[in-house]
């Protein structure tokens, strides 16, 4: 009779431990993993958008530079260092 009672208590405590500790931790880990995956996907999408915008701007600036490539005459002035006596 005591063996049956001890086995019953053991099964009860194992049941409580499994469903009050192990299952919630597993659900929490799954939730954290999903959130991390969503953040990584959002970061990849933002990086791809930034890169496409950056390449578009570079192409536009390259075209602008090609259009504005008129020769410019620049006048340089030579400076001489003057020493005090």
DAKARA-V169134 format. One record per residue. N is the residue number from 1. PSI is psi in whole degrees, 0 to 359 (999 if undefined). D_LAST is the distance of its C-alpha to the last C-alpha in Angstrom with 2 decimals. Layout:
<<N:PSI:D_LAST> <N:PSI:D_LAST>>
This chain:
<<1:319:115.15> <2:326:112.03> <3:316:110.62> <4:318:111.07> <5:317:109.38> <6:317:106.45> <7:320:106.06> <8:315:106.19> <9:319:103.47> <10:314:101.34> <11:320:101.70> <12:313:100.94> <13:321:97.72> <14:318:96.59> <15:313:97.30> <16:316:95.30> <17:315:92.34> <18:313:92.30> <19:350:92.58> <20:344:90.44> <21:303:87.59> <22:312:87.55> <23:313:88.35> <24:323:85.81> <25:318:83.05> <26:317:83.96> <27:321:83.85> <28:317:80.48> <29:318:79.04> <30:318:80.43> <31:316:78.92> <32:319:75.48> <33:317:75.68> <34:318:76.64> <35:320:73.80> <36:318:71.30> <37:319:72.70> <38:319:72.45> <39:321:68.82> <40:319:68.01> <41:319:69.78> <42:320:67.93> <43:320:64.58> <44:319:65.50> <45:318:66.56> <46:320:63.34> <47:318:61.27> <48:319:63.33> <49:319:62.92> <50:318:59.16> <51:319:58.95> <52:322:61.14> <53:319:59.11> <54:316:55.86> <55:325:57.23> <56:317:58.59> <57:322:55.23> <58:319:53.51> <59:318:56.10> <60:319:55.69> <61:326:51.90> <62:320:52.29> <63:321:54.63> <64:318:52.28> <65:321:49.41> <66:324:51.74> <67:330:52.67> <68:36:49.10> <69:45:47.75> <70:141:46.87> <71:135:43.84> <72:129:40.78> <73:126:38.07> <74:138:34.63> <75:125:31.54> <76:144:28.34> <77:129:24.85> <78:135:22.16> <79:141:18.77> <80:141:15.61> <81:130:12.83> <82:126:9.61> <83:141:6.46> <84:145:3.79> <85:999:0.00>>
